[in-house]
Amino acid sequence: MKKLLLPIIMGVLILNACSKETNENFDHFFLRTDGADLSVEVNGNIGSDVFLIYLHGGPGGGSYPYNFGYFAEEFEKDYAIVYLDQRGNGASQGSYDKSALTLDQNSKDIAELINFLKARYGQEISLFLAGHSWGGMTTTHALVTTDIQKDLKGWIEINGAHDYKKLNIEAIKMFKKIGDEEVEKENNLEFWETTLERINEMDTLALTIADEGFLNSTGFEAERYIDSISTDTSVFNLPYYLGAPGLSLASYSSNLFGNPILNEDSKNSPMTERLGEIEIPSLFLWGKYDFVVPPALGIDAFNRVGTEEKELIIYEYSGHSPMVNQAIPFTNDMINFVEKYR
């Protein structure tokens, strides 16, 4: 892949994005580490010295869709959000082979980002780490395989996919329970009866790739058939690959190449048994009707982490993205956690 030829400053490529200049509310750079140029955008109140590193879902996604909406606007008034496009995702690019597309390398990247943020903005800044969906896997992995906990004030897992096998088993249970309830109420019968027929054919001890794909895609689709979920999903409807600053067609194609590699490594790296190694304050935020990463994973993670400074919040009218479905309470809960531990 063709690489950007820009000056290296402390291992970082600095460039403007969206015609904005680096200032007290905006910064954008590429962090060069182990062959990758990781796209990093910092938005909000940088002078607050409080930074939330926000890791996106996927793999194959990016941070750009998270940079909109009520949460981003409100949170960035008082604090800064660090939007990282993880290796092989979003606008990040570089020159490396598939052996570098691993959770181990991704965790090293996160540690490098933390070191650079402290060098750039000050050693005394307050750092929080948050991950949504697949970001729950990558943040968990980084917390237990590197020494970044010493640099963080807290961890926030949002509908986090930290154990693929467990989430698939729990998704099947959830589909059966809620599906049966919806059929009994005669709600959206065509969808639920068809879905249950397919779910009931699955062997939880020997799920196929097709089974896993069905659970994931239908998990998102199911939210359309739960009447109590908010339907305002405009934040996540933006075509990322067309709108993201610095994301070329080559980068988008590279994301598609990296997605199955990272997905397979994630599938083979369940983090459940290592959650007890997390000893920093932890907040778990989950949508009640998340069929993609069921709330059972959040409940289990809450019970397993090795800290007493923890909280679990399940949003009654949300699915996989409570920052969209119930943006106001979600934002308030994030702010309260940051204020408590900053």
C-alpha positions in Angstrom: 0.0 0.0 0.0 1.3 3.5 -0.8 2.3 5.3 2.3 2.1 8.9 3.2 5.4 10.8 2.9 5.2 13.2 5.8 7.7 14.4 8.5 8.0 12.1 11.4 7.7 13.8 14.8 8.2 11.6 17.8 7.1 8.6 15.7 4.0 10.4 14.6 2.8 11.7 11.3 0.9 14.9 11.8 -1.6 16.2 9.3 -4.7 18.2 9.1 -8.1 16.6 8.4 -11.4 18.1 7.3 -9.6 21.5 6.8 -9.3 21.9 10.5 -6.1 23.1 12.1 -4.7 21.7 15.3 -6.0 23.8 18.2 -7.4 23.5 21.7 -10.4 21.5 20.5 -9.0 19.4 17.6 -5.9 17.4 16.8 -5.3 14.8 14.1 -2.2 12.7 13.5 -1.0 9.3 12.3 0.8 7.3 15.0 3.5 5.2 13.3 4.2 2.0 15.1 5.4 -1.4 14.0 4.8 -0.8 10.3 1.3 0.8 10.7 0.2 4.4 10.5 -2.7 4.6 12.9 -5.2 7.4 12.3 -5.9 9.3 15.6 -8.3 12.2 15.9 -8.6 14.1 19.2 -11.8 16.2 19.6 -13.2 18.2 22.5 -11.8 20.0 25.5 -8.1 19.1 25.2 -7.3 21.7 27.9 -9.3 19.7 30.5 -6.5 17.1 30.6 -9.1 14.4 30.6 -9.0 12.0 27.6 -11.3 9.2 26.7 -9.7 6.7 24.3 -12.7 5.4 22.4 -12.2 2.1 20.5 -14.7 1.2 17.7 -16.4 -2.0 16.8 -15.7 -4.3 13.9 -13.3 -5.6 13.0 -13.4 -3.8 9.7 -15.1 -0.7 11.1 -13.6 2.6 12.2 -14.0 5.5 14.6 -15.7 8.0 12.3 -19.3 7.1 13.0 -18.7 7.5 16.7 -17.6 11.1 16.2 -21.2 12.4 15.8 -24.4 12.7 17.8 -25.5 13.7 21.3 -22.8 11.8 23.2 -19.9 13.1 21.3 -21.2 16.7 21.3 -22.0 16.7 25.1 -18.9 14.8 26.3 -16.5 16.9 24.2 -17.7 20.1 25.9 -15.9 19.1 29.1 -13.4 16.4 28.0 -11.5 15.2 25.0 -12.2 12.0 23.1 -9.4 10.2 21.3 -10.8 8.4 18.3 -8.4 5.7 17.2 -8.8 3.7 14.0 -7.3 0.4 15.1 -4.7 -1.5 12.9 -6.3 -2.8 9.7 -9.4 -0.6 10.3 -10.8 2.7 9.2 -8.3 5.3 7.9 -5.3 3.5 9.4 -2.8 2.3 6.9 0.8 1.1 6.7 3.2 -1.5 5.3 3.0 -4.9 7.1 1.9 -8.4 6.4 -1.0 -10.4 7.9 1.2 -11.7 10.7 0.8 -8.2 12.3 -3.0 -8.3 12.2 -3.3 -9.8 15.7 -4.8 -8.9 19.1 -1.3 -9.0 20.5 -0.1 -6.4 18.1 -3.3 -4.3 18.5 -2.7 -4.2 22.2 0.9 -3.0 21.7 -0.5 -0.3 19.5 -2.9 0.8 22.2 0.0 1.0 24.7 2.0 3.0 22.2 -0.9 5.4 21.8 -1.1 5.9 25.5 2.6 6.6 25.8 2.4 9.2 23.0 -0.7 10.9 24.4 1.2 11.4 27.7 4.2 12.7 25.8 2.1 15.1 23.7 -0.3 16.4 26.3 1.4 15.9 29.6 2.4 13.1 31.9 -0.3 14.0 34.4 -3.3 13.8 32.1 -6.2 11.6 33.1 -6.8 8.7 30.7 -9.9 6.5 30.3 -10.3 3.6 27.9 -13.6 2.6 26.4 -14.5 0.0 23.8 -17.8 -0.7 22.0 -18.6 -4.1 20.5 -15.3 -5.5 19.1 -13.7 -2.7 21.0 -14.7 -4.6 24.1 -12.5 -7.4 22.9 -9.5 -5.2 22.1 -9.7 -3.1 25.2 -10.0 -6.2 27.4 -7.0 -7.9 25.7 -4.9 -4.7 26.0 -5.7 -4.4 29.7 -4.6 -8.0 30.6 -1.6 -8.4 28.2 0.1 -5.0 28.6 0.9 -2.8 31.6 -1.5 0.0 30.5 -3.7 -0.3 33.7 -1.1 1.8 35.5 -1.8 4.7 33.2 -5.6 4.5 33.2 -8.2 6.0 35.6 -10.8 3.6 34.4 -12.2 1.2 31.8 -15.7 1.3 30.1 -17.0 -1.6 28.2 -20.0 -0.9 26.0 -21.8 -4.0 24.7 -18.4 -5.5 24.4 -17.6 -8.7 22.5 -14.8 -10.0 24.8 -15.7 -13.7 24.3 -17.1 -14.8 20.9 -18.1 -18.3 21.9 -19.9 -17.1 24.9 -21.7 -14.4 23.0 -22.9 -16.8 20.4 -24.3 -19.2 23.0 -26.0 -16.4 24.8 -27.4 -15.0 21.6 -29.1 -18.3 20.8 -30.6 -18.3 24.3 -31.8 -14.7 23.9 -33.3 -15.3 20.5 -35.3 -18.3 21.8 -36.5 -16.5 24.9 -37.5 -13.3 23.3 -38.6 -14.9 20.0 -41.0 -17.2 21.8 -42.4 -14.2 23.7 -42.9 -12.2 20.5 -44.6 -15.1 18.7 -46.9 -15.6 21.7 -47.9 -11.9 21.4 -48.2 -12.4 17.6 -45.7 -9.6 16.9 -43.9 -9.6 13.6 -44.6 -13.3 13.1 -42.9 -13.7 9.8 -39.5 -12.5 11.1 -39.6 -14.3 14.5 -40.9 -17.7 13.2 -38.4 -17.8 10.4 -35.6 -16.8 12.8 -36.6 -19.3 15.4 -36.7 -22.1 12.8 -33.1 -21.3 11.8 -32.0 -20.9 15.5 -33.5 -24.2 16.6 -31.4 -26.0 14.0 -28.1 -24.9 15.5 -25.9 -27.1 17.6 -24.3 -24.8 20.2 -21.4 -27.3 20.6 -20.6 -27.2 16.9 -21.6 -23.8 15.4 -20.7 -23.3 11.8 -19.4 -20.2 10.2 -22.8 -19.8 8.6 -24.5 -20.1 12.0 -22.2 -17.4 13.4 -22.8 -15.1 10.5 -26.6 -15.6 10.8 -26.5 -14.8 14.6 -24.5 -11.6 13.9 -26.5 -10.2 11.0 -29.9 -11.2 12.4 -28.9 -9.8 15.8 -28.8 -6.3 14.2 -31.9 -6.9 12.2 -33.9 -8.1 15.3 -33.7 -4.6 16.8 -36.1 -3.4 14.1 -38.7 -5.9 15.5 -38.6 -4.8 19.1 -41.1 -2.1 19.6 -39.6 -0.6 22.8 -36.2 0.1 21.2 -35.6 3.6 19.9 -35.5 3.7 16.1 -33.2 6.8 15.8 -30.1 5.1 14.4 -29.1 8.0 12.1 -25.7 8.3 13.8 -24.6 4.9 12.5 -26.1 5.2 9.0 -23.3 7.3 7.5 -21.4 5.5 4.8 -18.1 5.3 6.7 -15.9 4.5 3.7 -17.2 7.5 1.8 -17.1 10.1 4.6 -14.1 9.3 6.7 -11.2 11.8 6.5 -8.1 10.2 5.0 -9.8 7.0 4.1 -9.0 6.1 0.6 -10.5 3.3 -1.5 -7.2 1.4 -1.0 -7.6 1.7 2.8 -11.2 0.5 2.5 -10.1 -2.5 0.5 -7.3 -3.2 3.1 -10.0 -3.2 5.8 -11.9 -5.9 4.0 -8.7 -7.9 3.8 -7.9 -7.5 7.5 -11.4 -8.1 8.9 -11.5 -11.9 8.6 -7.9 -12.2 10.0 -8.7 -10.1 13.1 -12.1 -11.7 13.5 -10.5 -15.2 13.5 -7.9 -14.2 16.1 -10.6 -12.7 18.2 -12.7 -15.8 18.0 -9.8 -17.9 19.2 -9.0 -15.5 22.1 -11.8 -15.6 24.7 -11.1 -13.1 27.5 -13.6 -14.3 30.1 -11.2 -16.2 32.3 -8.8 -13.2 32.4 -11.3 -10.6 33.4 -10.2 -11.0 37.0 -6.9 -9.4 36.1 -8.6 -6.1 35.5 -8.2 -4.1 38.7 -9.0 -0.5 37.7 -12.5 1.1 38.1 -14.8 -0.5 35.5 -18.2 0.6 34.0 -20.3 -1.8 32.0 -23.0 -0.3 29.7 -25.3 -2.6 27.9 -28.6 -2.5 25.9 -31.2 -4.9 27.2 -32.1 -6.0 23.7 -28.6 -6.5 22.3 -28.8 -9.8 20.3 -25.3 -9.2 18.9 -23.5 -9.1 22.2 -26.2 -10.1 24.8 -26.2 -8.4 28.2 -25.3 -11.8 29.8 -21.7 -10.9 28.8 -21.9 -7.6 30.6 -23.3 -9.2 33.8 -20.6 -11.9 33.7 -17.8 -9.4 33.2 -19.1 -7.2 36.0 -19.0 -10.2 38.3 -15.5 -11.3 37.3 -13.4 -8.1 37.2 -10.9 -7.9 40.0 -12.1 -4.5 41.4 -14.8 -3.5 43.8 -15.0 -0.1 42.0 -17.4 -1.2 39.3 -20.9 -0.6 38.0 -23.2 -2.3 35.6 -26.0 -0.4 33.8 -28.5 -2.1 31.4 -30.6 0.3 29.3 -34.2 -0.9 29.1 -34.9 0.6 25.6 -31.6 -0.1 23.8 -30.0 -2.7 21.6 -26.4 -2.9 20.5 -25.7 0.8 20.6 -27.2 2.6 23.7 -25.2 5.7 22.7 -27.8 6.0 19.9 -30.9 4.4 21.4 -30.7 6.2 24.8 -28.2 8.9 24.2 -29.1 11.1 27.2 -28.8 8.6 30.0 -25.8 7.0 28.3 -24.0 10.3 28.2 -24.8 11.1 31.8 -23.5 7.7 32.9 -20.3 8.2 31.0 -19.8 11.7 32.4 -20.6 10.6 36.0 -18.0 7.8 35.8 -15.3 10.0 34.4 -16.0 12.7 37.0 -15.8 10.2 39.8 -12.4 8.7 38.9 -10.7 11.5 37.0 
